[in-house]
Structure formats: C-alpha cells, structure tokens
Amino acid sequence: MAVISDVFFVDGMRTPFGRAGEKGMYWNTRADDLVVKTIIGVMSRNPVPGDRIDDVAIAATSQTGDQGLTLGRSAAILAGLPLTVPGFAIDRMCAGAMTSVTTMAGAIGVGMYDLALAGGVEHMGHHPIGGNADPNPRFVAEKMVDPGALNMGVTAERIFDRFPHLTKERSDRFGMLSQHKAQAAYEAGKIQPDLVPVAVKDADGAWGLATADEGRRPQTTMADLAGLKTPFRPHGRVTAGTSSPLTDGATMGLLASGHAAKELGLAPKMRLVSFAFAGVQPEIMGIGPIPSTEKALAKAGLTIDDIGLFELNEAFAVQVISLLDHFGIADDDPRVNQWGGAIAVGHPLAASGVRLMIQLAAQFAERPDVRYGLTAMCVGLGQGCSVIWENPHYNGKKRK
C-alpha cells in the first residue's frame, strides 16, 4: 500500500549554458544530446541502479525537431537507461523544469514512485521562442490577452509602468551585480562542480569542450548599462543588460523518496517543503512569482522571514526587484541570488528551474545556519511558480 513520503532533491547537474545562435557553442549540438549529457552526469555521480528510476520528465518549451519526440523517453533511451524506464515531455514555458520536478515530486509524495529524473532543455538557437507556435486569434480578437503579452520584453516594460519606484537605475544596478556575483562565484569555484562538460564542434569542424557558461560579461559597469538601447520601447527601461540573454542548455535533477534515499545510501541535498503555481494577467507576467510564493509560504506555514536563501530566475531585473519590493527585501540583499543569475549565465527557458535548485542545494551545504530556501520564477502567458526547500544540513546555530 502506498504511503505519503518525504521528497528529496538528491542531486542535480547541468550543461554549461551557451549563447543561442550560429556563433554560440552549441550551434552544432543537438538539444536531446544536451539532455543525455545531464542524465549521464547525474546517474554517474549517484549510486542508483538505472532500473530503479520510475520515470523521466523532461521539459521543453518548443517541443519540435531535436527537442521533440517525447523527450523524457527518447533521452532516457539515448542515455543508456534500461528500456524498462518510462519517460515523458512537459511544457510550462519558462517553468518547464520546475514543473518536471513538482510533477515527479507529487508522484513520489503519494508513494507511487521511489526515484525519478526531472529536468529541462531549451536550444533557443535551433528553436527561437514562439517560433513554432500559432497563437489562437481569439486571444486578441476577443481581447482575452493583449498582443504585447506574447512579447516578454514588453511585459517587463509594463512592470516599470505599474510600479514607477522600480526605476531603471535600480534595474541596471541589479543587472550589473548579477554579472559581478556570477564572476565571483566562478572564481571561487562554486559553479563548476555541478557542470557536465559537453564536447562541441565549431563552424570549421574543430572539436572543443564546453566547460563554462558562455555569455557572462563580468566587466559590466553602470555606465555601460546606461548607454544600451531599449529594444522593446522607444525611451524604455528594459535593455539587453537587464534581461536574460537567449541561451541553449539542459539541466537534470534526481529526486527520491525518504525510503529510497535511505535504502540506497543517498545523501539528499534538499527536502521539498511546498510548491505552488499561480496565474496573473499575461500582460504583466513578471509579477507571477509574487502570488505563487505567497501560496507556497501559506502551504508550508511559513512567512517570507523564514526564507534564508533565495534563487530567483532573472528573466528581467525589474521582474526580480518587483518581487523583492513586494516582500520588503532590499535589491542587494545578500540572501538573494548570491552567485548571480540568469542575466549573467543565461535562461534556456524550460531548463532554468533546475539550475535554481542546483545552486540553492550547493548554497545549503555551505550554510547550516539556514533552514529554508526558495526557488521561484515568472512564466510566459502570466504565471508564477515557487518551490520551498529545507536544508538537511541545518543545525539551528546562528552564523557567526
């Protein structure tokens, strides 16, 4: 008989993230091969027999071409998992990998699964956002959704419209600090342990190895950002320096029940406490994580003051500071994105949710004084999602 179970994030790995497009390092690499690398990486790092994996959930926003064909199943086969392991594909735009995790967590939590792989991929070079979509004309004709709602940069500009105190200067500073923090994390060796190297071939047919995120700009200054164009609106406030770049990459997490973790001698990095999804007006989708975080906190019986570490997806700087502002958290609060974020390392849509979890898990290991952490992100078409995690290393002692 099935029993309610704890759900643990045992481990996670990802590919380095590459610049999308012909000049990016993954232009000649298939999306499904990026997924395969992450599955092999996570499985080789953890003593889990392949035939014990109950399911494989892989997200992609553009489910076509080299990231189509029921990715969870096809990538599992390509990665050498036994043919007895099933898999499926999932889509919640930017929150794809996060939804892979929560879907698998639900199955583990009600005792149906013991072990699962959950992740996501986006090859934005091969599949530009919305490239294969055909939005129903009723969205606009019946005024269900403003035409600008399908342009994420336009939705970010609208956050500035709604909250004038979230100034361009604040947004620029947040974007600059993301670059600086990511560089500092690289220099301290924080990011590299969870990256899976990927063999890549350049335009001339020469092979190389991708070992680091490609799009970082660590020398960014406020003066640099002040002079950038505003592509989404004349005299606007959203620039390339305060937006996540177009990115290719894949992520993977291994989830386990408490029983399976004990049986196999696994050392989980996080315990799932609660999760929530919420919908908001698509025209201002960036505020989505505010209601989803409120829901997740309520489910957990916690308040925002209980969260000791935040990993928030930086789709746009203004989107993150709108959440921080709502909860009374300073733009530069040291608990937030302490190793930088998507503005620096990139946001391969459906893959990003598990990147947040990988970084939070690594930070938990360094911070036994922190009990709870939050991973959260905004989602196209007006959604937000939030997952609250508990640190298994928590010792109840305050940091000196």
C-alpha positions in Angstrom: 0.0 0.0 0.0 1.3 3.5 -0.9 2.3 5.8 1.9 2.8 9.5 2.0 6.5 10.2 1.6 9.0 13.0 2.0 10.5 14.1 -1.3 14.2 14.8 -1.6 16.3 16.6 -4.2 19.2 14.2 -4.1 21.5 15.9 -6.7 21.4 18.0 -9.9 23.7 18.8 -12.8 23.6 20.9 -15.9 25.4 21.6 -19.0 27.3 24.9 -19.3 24.9 27.4 -20.9 25.7 28.6 -24.4 24.8 31.7 -26.4 22.0 30.9 -28.8 22.6 31.3 -32.5 25.2 30.5 -35.1 28.1 31.9 -33.0 27.1 30.0 -29.9 29.0 27.0 -28.7 26.0 24.6 -29.2 25.0 25.6 -32.7 26.2 22.2 -34.0 25.0 20.3 -31.0 21.5 18.7 -30.7 19.2 19.6 -27.9 18.5 16.0 -27.0 22.2 15.3 -26.7 22.5 18.1 -24.1 19.8 16.3 -22.1 21.6 13.0 -22.5 24.8 14.5 -21.0 22.9 15.7 -17.9 21.3 12.3 -17.3 24.6 10.5 -17.6 26.2 13.1 -15.3 23.7 12.8 -12.5 23.5 9.0 -12.8 27.2 8.5 -12.7 27.6 10.7 -9.6 25.0 8.8 -7.6 24.8 5.1 -6.7 21.4 4.5 -8.2 20.7 1.4 -10.4 19.2 2.6 -13.7 16.3 0.2 -13.5 15.2 1.8 -10.2 14.3 5.0 -12.0 10.5 5.1 -12.0 10.1 7.9 -14.6 11.9 10.6 -16.5 10.2 14.0 -17.0 12.0 16.4 -19.4 10.6 19.8 -20.3 11.0 21.9 -23.4 9.0 25.0 -24.5 9.4 24.3 -28.2 8.6 20.6 -28.5 9.8 20.1 -32.0 12.8 19.0 -34.0 15.7 17.9 -31.8 13.8 18.7 -28.7 10.6 16.9 -29.7 9.8 13.2 -29.7 8.6 12.7 -26.1 12.0 13.9 -24.7 11.8 12.0 -21.4 11.5 8.7 -23.1 13.8 9.3 -26.1 16.6 10.9 -23.9 16.4 8.1 -21.4 17.0 5.6 -24.2 19.8 7.6 -25.7 21.4 8.0 -22.2 21.6 4.2 -21.8 18.9 3.8 -19.2 17.2 0.4 -19.3 14.3 0.2 -21.7 12.0 -0.6 -18.8 12.3 3.1 -17.6 9.5 5.2 -19.0 9.5 9.0 -19.7 7.5 11.9 -20.9 7.8 15.5 -22.0 6.3 18.5 -20.3 5.7 22.2 -21.1 5.1 25.2 -18.9 7.2 27.6 -20.9 10.0 29.0 -18.6 8.9 26.9 -15.7 9.2 23.6 -17.5 12.0 22.0 -15.5 10.4 23.3 -12.3 7.2 21.6 -13.3 9.1 18.4 -14.1 10.3 18.4 -10.5 7.0 19.2 -8.9 5.2 16.6 -11.1 7.7 13.9 -10.1 7.6 15.1 -6.5 3.8 14.6 -6.4 4.2 11.0 -7.6 6.9 10.4 -5.0 5.0 12.2 -2.3 1.9 9.9 -2.7 4.1 6.8 -2.7 3.8 5.9 -6.4 7.4 6.5 -7.3 10.7 6.0 -5.4 13.1 7.6 -7.8 12.7 10.0 -10.7 14.8 12.2 -13.0 13.4 15.6 -13.7 14.8 18.4 -15.9 14.5 20.5 -19.0 16.3 21.7 -22.1 16.0 24.7 -24.5 18.0 25.1 -27.6 17.0 28.7 -28.4 19.4 28.8 -31.3 17.6 26.0 -33.1 14.1 26.9 -31.7 13.5 30.6 -31.1 10.9 31.4 -28.5 7.4 31.1 -30.1 9.0 30.0 -33.4 6.7 27.0 -33.9 3.7 28.5 -32.1 0.4 29.5 -33.7 -1.5 31.5 -31.1 -5.3 31.3 -31.4 -6.5 34.5 -33.0 -9.3 34.7 -30.4 -6.7 35.7 -27.8 -6.5 39.1 -29.5 -9.8 39.3 -31.4 -11.8 38.7 -28.2 -9.5 40.8 -26.1 -8.6 37.9 -23.8 -4.9 38.8 -24.0 -3.2 42.0 -25.1 -1.0 41.4 -28.2 2.0 42.6 -26.2 1.6 39.8 -23.7 3.4 37.4 -26.0 6.5 39.6 -26.0 8.3 39.1 -22.7 10.3 42.4 -23.0 7.0 44.3 -23.4 5.6 42.7 -20.3 8.8 43.7 -18.4 8.4 47.4 -19.5 4.8 47.2 -18.1 6.2 46.4 -14.6 8.0 49.7 -14.7 4.7 51.4 -15.8 2.8 49.9 -12.9 5.5 50.5 -10.3 7.3 53.8 -11.0 9.5 53.5 -7.9 11.2 50.5 -9.6 13.5 52.7 -11.5 15.7 51.9 -14.5 18.7 52.7 -12.3 17.7 50.1 -9.7 17.2 47.6 -12.5 20.6 48.5 -14.1 22.3 48.0 -10.7 20.7 44.6 -10.2 21.8 43.5 -13.7 25.4 44.7 -13.1 25.6 43.0 -9.7 24.3 39.7 -11.3 27.3 39.7 -13.6 29.7 40.6 -10.8 28.3 37.9 -8.4 28.4 35.2 -11.1 32.1 36.0 -11.9 33.0 35.9 -8.2 31.2 32.5 -7.9 33.2 31.2 -10.8 36.5 32.5 -9.4 35.7 30.8 -6.1 34.9 27.5 -7.9 31.2 27.5 -6.7 29.5 26.8 -10.1 31.9 24.4 -11.8 31.3 21.2 -9.7 27.8 20.8 -11.0 28.5 21.4 -14.7 28.7 18.5 -17.1 31.4 19.1 -19.8 30.0 18.9 -23.4 32.0 18.1 -26.5 31.2 20.7 -29.1 32.1 21.2 -32.8 32.7 24.7 -34.2 31.8 26.0 -37.7 35.1 24.7 -39.1 34.5 21.2 -37.8 37.1 21.5 -34.9 36.1 19.8 -31.7 36.3 21.5 -28.3 34.9 21.2 -24.8 32.3 23.4 -23.2 33.1 23.8 -19.6 31.7 27.2 -18.5 28.7 29.4 -19.2 29.4 31.3 -22.4 27.5 34.6 -22.2 28.9 36.2 -19.0 30.0 39.9 -19.1 31.9 40.3 -15.8 33.3 43.8 -16.6 29.8 45.3 -16.8 29.5 48.8 -15.3 26.6 51.1 -14.6 27.9 53.4 -17.4 27.8 50.5 -19.9 24.2 49.7 -19.0 23.1 53.4 -19.1 24.1 53.6 -22.8 22.3 50.5 -24.0 19.3 50.6 -26.4 15.8 49.9 -25.2 14.6 47.4 -27.9 11.1 46.9 -26.6 10.0 50.6 -26.4 11.5 53.9 -27.5 13.0 55.6 -24.4 12.1 52.4 -22.5 13.8 51.0 -19.4 14.5 47.3 -20.4 17.8 46.7 -22.1 20.0 43.7 -23.0 21.9 44.3 -19.8 18.9 43.8 -17.6 17.4 40.9 -19.5 18.4 37.2 -19.6 20.1 36.5 -22.9 18.9 33.9 -25.4 20.5 30.7 -24.3 21.0 27.0 -25.0 21.4 24.4 -22.2 20.0 21.5 -20.2 19.5 20.6 -16.6 18.7 17.5 -14.6 17.7 16.6 -11.1 17.5 13.3 -9.2 14.6 13.0 -6.8 14.0 10.3 -4.2 11.6 9.3 -1.5 12.9 9.1 2.0 12.7 5.3 2.0 14.7 5.0 -1.3 17.3 7.5 -0.2 17.9 5.5 3.0 17.9 2.1 1.2 20.4 3.3 -1.4 22.6 5.3 0.9 21.9 8.6 -0.8 22.8 11.9 0.8 20.0 14.3 -0.3 20.8 17.9 -0.7 17.3 19.4 -0.1 13.9 18.3 1.2 10.8 19.6 -0.6 8.6 21.6 1.8 5.9 23.0 -0.5 5.3 24.3 -4.0 2.7 26.5 -5.7 1.8 27.8 -9.1 -0.3 31.0 -9.7 -1.8 32.9 -12.7 -1.6 36.6 -13.3 -2.5 38.9 -16.2 -0.4 37.8 -19.1 0.3 41.4 -20.0 2.4 41.7 -16.8 3.6 38.1 -16.4 6.7 39.1 -14.5 4.8 39.5 -11.2 3.7 35.9 -11.3 6.1 34.6 -8.6 4.6 37.0 -6.0 1.3 35.2 -5.7 2.9 31.7 -6.2 5.3 32.5 -3.4 2.5 33.6 -1.1 0.7 30.4 -1.8 3.8 28.2 -1.2 4.5 30.0 2.1 0.9 29.5 3.2 1.0 25.8 2.3 4.2 25.5 4.4 3.0 27.5 7.3 6.0 29.9 6.9 6.5 33.6 6.3 8.9 35.3 4.0 11.1 36.0 7.0 11.7 32.2 7.4 13.5 32.1 4.0 17.2 32.3 4.4 18.3 31.9 0.8 16.6 32.9 -2.5 17.3 31.6 -6.0 15.0 33.8 -8.2 15.1 33.5 -12.0 16.3 36.7 -13.6 14.2 36.8 -16.7 14.5 40.5 -16.3 16.0 42.6 -13.5 12.7 44.5 -12.9 10.8 41.3 -12.5 13.0 40.2 -9.7 13.1 43.5 -7.9 9.3 43.7 -8.1 9.1 40.5 -6.0 11.7 41.7 -3.6 9.9 45.1 -3.3 6.6 43.3 -2.6 8.1 41.4 0.3 10.2 44.2 1.7 13.5 42.8 0.7 16.4 45.1 -0.4 17.5 44.8 -4.1 21.0 43.9 -2.9 20.0 41.6 0.0 22.9 39.0 0.4 20.3 36.2 0.7 19.2 36.7 -2.9 21.0 35.1 -6.0 24.3 35.2 -4.2 26.1 33.6 -7.2 24.4 35.8 -9.8 21.6 34.7 -12.0 20.1 34.3 -15.5 21.1 37.9 -16.5 24.7 36.6 -16.3 24.6 32.9 -17.1 21.5 32.8 -19.3 18.0 31.4 -19.3 17.4 28.4 -21.5 13.6 28.7 -20.9 12.4 25.2 -19.8 15.8 24.3 -18.3 16.2 27.1 -15.8 14.1 25.9 -12.9 16.5 23.1 -12.0 19.5 25.4 -12.3 18.0 27.4 -9.5 17.7 24.2 -7.4 21.3 23.1 -8.2 22.6 26.5 -6.9 20.4 26.5 -3.8 21.4 23.0 -3.0 25.1 23.9 -3.2 24.5 27.0 -1.0 22.6 25.0 1.6 25.7 22.8 2.0 27.7 25.9 2.9 25.1 27.4 5.2 24.0 25.0 8.0 22.6 28.1 9.7 19.9 28.5 7.0 16.8 26.2 7.3 14.6 27.2 4.3 15.3 28.4 0.8 13.1 29.4 -2.1 13.4 28.8 -5.9 10.9 30.9 -7.9 10.3 32.2 -11.4 7.9 34.0 -13.7 6.4 32.3 -16.6 5.1 33.4 -20.0 1.4 33.9 -20.5 1.0 35.1 -16.9 2.1 32.5 -14.4 4.5 32.2 -11.5 5.9 29.2 -9.7 7.6 28.8 -6.3 9.2 25.8 -4.5 10.3 26.0 -0.9 13.1 23.7 0.2 14.5 22.6 3.6 18.2 22.3 4.2 19.2 18.9 5.6 22.4 20.3 6.9 20.5 22.8 9.2 22.0 22.8 12.7 19.9 25.6 14.4 23.0 27.7 15.1 23.2 31.3 14.0 26.0 32.3 11.7 29.0 33.9 13.4 
